[in-house]
Amino acid sequence: MVLKNFTYYTNGRKTKIPVKVCESIFSKISGLMFRKNSPSLLFIFSKEKKLSIHSYFCKPFTAIWLDDKKRVLKKEYVRNWKFNISGRGRYLLEIPEISVGSERFKY
């Protein structure tokens, strides 16, 4: 698995994160489902549009919808077993919650 660095902007602040780009239709459909340990996932679409996701069979994660200039349009912490979470964007980041010992961290 090859990770690429992806840069996005929140209120003018630059953030760089290693991601796995989901290019195939199967990887776009499955996302974080059934993954125990996963890097952050990046979904790229041809144009800005409404993007709906769910969190069935997923651990909690943060979803970030971005415009064509990689600026954050919406950011939402998603708990597991939620349906019809949507936002508008050209890019979608799914950032899994990570655990370190007994502490939990969210990006």
Backbone as CSV, one residue per row, in Angstrom:
resi,resn,N_x,N_y,N_z,CA_x,CA_y,CA_z,C_x,C_y,C_z
1,MET,0.842,-1.167,0.000,0.000,0.000,0.000,0.895,1.240,0.000
2,VAL,0.662,2.103,-0.948,1.440,3.339,-1.074,0.633,4.492,-0.498
3,LEU,1.233,5.205,0.443,0.580,6.374,1.015,1.135,7.623,0.352
4,LYS,0.241,8.558,0.069,0.634,9.839,-0.511,0.327,10.934,0.493
5,ASN,1.114,11.984,0.470,0.817,13.132,1.323,-0.235,13.990,0.644
6,PHE,-1.239,14.397,1.402,-2.319,15.234,0.899,-2.387,16.478,1.766
7,THR,-2.443,17.641,1.141,-2.501,18.908,1.859,-3.887,19.523,1.674
8,TYR,-4.481,19.971,2.780,-5.760,20.682,2.712,-5.698,21.893,3.628
9,TYR,-6.711,22.768,3.513,-6.686,24.062,4.197,-7.944,24.259,5.036
10,THR,-7.739,24.644,6.302,-8.829,24.975,7.213,-8.604,26.394,7.694
11,ASN,-9.494,27.302,7.328,-9.367,28.719,7.721,-7.978,29.269,7.399
12,GLY,-7.471,28.923,6.219,-6.177,29.409,5.775,-4.987,28.650,6.351
13,ARG,-5.237,27.724,7.275,-4.163,26.935,7.886,-3.955,25.652,7.099
14,LYS,-2.711,25.375,6.753,-2.355,24.226,5.934,-2.151,22.994,6.819
15,THR,-2.743,21.859,6.402,-2.575,20.592,7.106,-2.145,19.537,6.095
16,LYS,-1.098,18.789,6.436,-0.623,17.725,5.564,-0.855,16.398,6.270
17,ILE,-1.397,15.414,5.543,-1.731,14.125,6.136,-1.405,13.002,5.146
18,PRO,-0.850,11.879,5.619,-0.623,10.743,4.718,-1.954,10.031,4.457
19,VAL,-2.250,9.729,3.196,-3.520,9.105,2.832,-3.300,7.969,1.831
20,LYS,-4.287,7.088,1.805,-4.374,6.081,0.745,-5.468,6.590,-0.187
21,VAL,-5.151,6.732,-1.457,-6.127,7.225,-2.428,-7.001,6.062,-2.881
22,CYS,-8.307,6.213,-2.754,-9.264,5.189,-3.183,-9.652,5.499,-4.624
23,GLU,-9.130,4.703,-5.551,-9.359,4.960,-6.966,-10.366,3.994,-7.593
24,SER,-10.361,2.747,-7.168,-11.262,1.773,-7.781,-12.676,1.956,-7.237
25,ILE,-13.640,1.490,-7.975,-15.038,1.594,-7.550,-15.249,0.800,-6.264
26,PHE,-14.597,-0.350,-6.138,-14.739,-1.167,-4.925,-14.190,-0.434,-3.705
27,SER,-13.024,0.197,-3.831,-12.448,0.910,-2.688,-13.296,2.128,-2.321
28,LYS,-13.923,2.762,-3.312,-14.798,3.904,-3.023,-16.079,3.452,-2.328
29,ILE,-16.586,2.293,-2.696,-17.813,1.783,-2.071,-17.550,1.307,-0.652
30,SER,-16.426,0.622,-0.437,-16.169,0.023,0.876,-15.592,1.011,1.888
31,GLY,-14.761,1.952,1.462,-14.200,2.937,2.396,-13.562,2.284,3.608
32,LEU,-13.976,2.682,4.792,-13.405,2.140,6.028,-14.138,0.895,6.542
33,MET,-15.146,0.418,5.821,-15.893,-0.743,6.289,-14.978,-1.949,6.467
34,PHE,-15.182,-2.664,7.556,-14.496,-3.912,7.890,-12.994,-3.764,8.100
35,ARG,-12.473,-2.567,8.160,-11.029,-2.365,8.354,-10.735,-2.157,9.830
36,LYS,-9.814,-2.968,10.346,-9.423,-2.829,11.744,-8.412,-1.710,11.907
37,ASN,-7.391,-1.718,11.087,-6.363,-0.681,11.094,-6.241,-0.154,9.683
38,SER,-6.474,1.103,9.522,-6.439,1.679,8.180,-5.818,3.066,8.234
39,PRO,-5.097,3.425,7.188,-4.658,4.821,7.100,-5.868,5.688,6.739
40,SER,-5.681,6.964,6.737,-6.730,7.871,6.269,-6.976,7.600,4.796
41,LEU,-8.227,7.713,4.378,-8.591,7.441,2.986,-9.006,8.738,2.294
42,LEU,-8.592,8.883,1.037,-8.945,10.047,0.225,-9.750,9.586,-0.979
43,PHE,-10.918,10.184,-1.164,-11.775,9.913,-2.316,-11.764,11.162,-3.190
44,ILE,-11.466,10.995,-4.472,-11.406,12.113,-5.414,-12.517,11.933,-6.441
45,PHE,-13.289,12.979,-6.665,-14.387,12.925,-7.629,-14.145,13.945,-8.736
46,SER,-14.761,13.746,-9.885,-14.499,14.576,-11.063,-14.983,16.019,-10.909
47,LYS,-15.998,16.231,-10.083,-16.503,17.585,-9.855,-17.115,17.657,-8.469
48,GLU,-17.345,18.860,-7.992,-17.970,19.053,-6.691,-19.416,18.614,-6.764
49,LYS,-19.841,17.796,-5.790,-21.216,17.297,-5.764,-21.568,16.866,-4.353
50,LYS,-22.830,16.493,-4.137,-23.262,15.994,-2.838,-22.683,14.595,-2.667
51,LEU,-22.023,14.380,-1.530,-21.402,13.091,-1.227,-22.017,12.560,0.060
52,SER,-22.686,11.407,-0.013,-23.305,10.794,1.157,-22.525,9.561,1.566
53,ILE,-22.377,9.387,2.857,-21.667,8.228,3.391,-22.481,7.625,4.532
54,HIS,-22.059,6.452,4.992,-22.632,5.837,6.186,-21.485,5.260,6.996
55,SER,-21.774,4.811,8.203,-20.713,4.253,9.033,-21.056,2.845,9.519
56,TYR,-21.798,2.094,8.707,-22.064,0.691,9.033,-20.754,-0.084,8.939
57,PHE,-20.526,-0.970,9.880,-19.341,-1.833,9.911,-18.040,-1.026,9.986
58,CYS,-18.084,0.160,10.549,-16.893,1.020,10.670,-16.657,1.378,12.131
59,LYS,-15.405,1.640,12.445,-15.085,2.258,13.725,-15.317,3.752,13.554
60,PRO,-15.451,4.506,14.648,-15.641,5.959,14.520,-14.516,6.614,13.718
61,PHE,-14.877,7.650,12.970,-13.905,8.366,12.143,-14.350,9.804,11.943
62,THR,-13.439,10.599,11.413,-13.749,11.983,11.061,-13.878,12.065,9.551
63,ALA,-14.949,12.663,9.075,-15.166,12.871,7.634,-14.970,14.355,7.338
64,ILE,-14.206,14.628,6.274,-13.948,16.017,5.875,-14.261,16.159,4.392
65,TRP,-15.191,17.049,4.059,-15.547,17.347,2.671,-14.778,18.597,2.257
66,LEU,-14.148,18.536,1.064,-13.295,19.633,0.589,-13.737,20.098,-0.791
67,ASP,-13.521,21.384,-1.076,-13.849,21.905,-2.412,-12.710,21.625,-3.382
68,ASP,-12.803,22.159,-4.606,-11.789,21.882,-5.632,-10.436,22.523,-5.328
69,LYS,-10.401,23.479,-4.380,-9.131,24.090,-3.978,-8.620,23.498,-2.666
70,LYS,-9.209,22.380,-2.264,-8.829,21.620,-1.068,-9.041,22.400,0.226
71,ARG,-10.087,23.225,0.222,-10.485,23.957,1.426,-11.627,23.194,2.092
72,VAL,-11.598,23.121,3.413,-12.610,22.385,4.160,-13.969,23.075,4.035
73,LEU,-14.963,22.307,3.592,-16.336,22.800,3.523,-17.138,22.325,4.726
74,LYS,-16.855,21.093,5.149,-17.578,20.510,6.282,-16.687,19.466,6.935
75,LYS,-16.748,19.411,8.266,-15.979,18.421,9.024,-16.925,17.832,10.059
76,GLU,-16.972,16.500,10.135,-17.903,15.865,11.072,-17.290,14.608,11.675
77,TYR,-17.413,14.489,13.002,-17.007,13.265,13.683,-18.155,12.275,13.537
78,VAL,-17.862,11.094,12.999,-18.898,10.105,12.680,-18.767,8.903,13.606
79,ARG,-19.796,8.656,14.368,-19.832,7.456,15.216,-20.267,6.264,14.366
80,ASN,-20.012,5.065,14.865,-20.387,3.890,14.075,-21.903,3.701,14.014
81,TRP,-22.334,3.021,12.968,-23.733,2.669,12.701,-24.644,3.879,12.467
82,LYS,-24.136,4.870,11.768,-24.955,6.024,11.372,-25.242,5.940,9.879
83,PHE,-26.385,6.461,9.472,-26.817,6.395,8.078,-27.027,7.802,7.532
84,ASN,-26.729,7.969,6.253,-26.998,9.199,5.523,-26.322,10.444,6.111
85,ILE,-25.019,10.390,6.159,-24.218,11.546,6.543,-23.794,12.179,5.229
86,SER,-24.080,13.436,5.018,-23.766,14.000,3.706,-23.155,15.383,3.812
87,GLY,-22.473,15.718,2.748,-21.857,17.023,2.597,-21.595,17.233,1.114
88,ARG,-21.130,18.392,0.786,-20.853,18.712,-0.604,-19.354,18.875,-0.755
89,GLY,-18.783,18.355,-1.852,-17.359,18.514,-2.074,-16.854,17.780,-3.302
90,ARG,-15.598,18.023,-3.624,-14.921,17.307,-4.701,-14.015,16.224,-4.132
91,TYR,-13.558,16.454,-2.904,-12.711,15.503,-2.195,-13.397,15.121,-0.893
92,LEU,-13.176,13.893,-0.467,-13.677,13.433,0.825,-12.544,12.701,1.526
93,LEU,-12.263,13.089,2.755,-11.275,12.403,3.597,-12.018,11.630,4.674
94,GLU,-11.638,10.381,4.885,-12.123,9.599,6.012,-10.905,9.312,6.882
95,ILE,-10.879,9.883,8.069,-9.737,9.763,8.966,-10.158,8.923,10.166
96,PRO,-9.640,7.681,10.272,-10.063,6.820,11.375,-9.564,7.316,12.720
97,GLU,-10.349,7.034,13.744,-9.941,7.337,15.100,-8.824,6.359,15.456
98,ILE,-7.792,6.848,16.101,-6.694,5.960,16.473,-6.638,5.829,17.981
99,SER,-6.201,4.688,18.453,-6.084,4.447,19.886,-4.625,4.274,20.264
100,VAL,-4.241,4.883,21.360,-2.881,4.721,21.889,-3.064,4.382,23.361
101,GLY,-2.791,3.133,23.711,-3.002,2.707,25.091,-4.473,2.853,25.449
102,SER,-4.737,3.487,26.578,-6.132,3.656,27.006,-6.709,4.984,26.525
103,GLU,-5.875,5.813,25.855,-6.346,7.104,25.371,-6.821,6.989,23.931
104,ARG,-7.785,7.800,23.552,-8.283,7.828,22.176,-7.995,9.184,21.588
105,PHE,-7.543,9.190,20.347,-7.225,10.438,19.678,-8.037,10.563,18.404
106,LYS,-8.477,11.782,18.116,-9.142,12.082,16.853,-8.345,13.167,16.173
107,TYR,-8.249,13.112,14.854,-7.559,14.163,14.102,-8.408,15.398,14.104
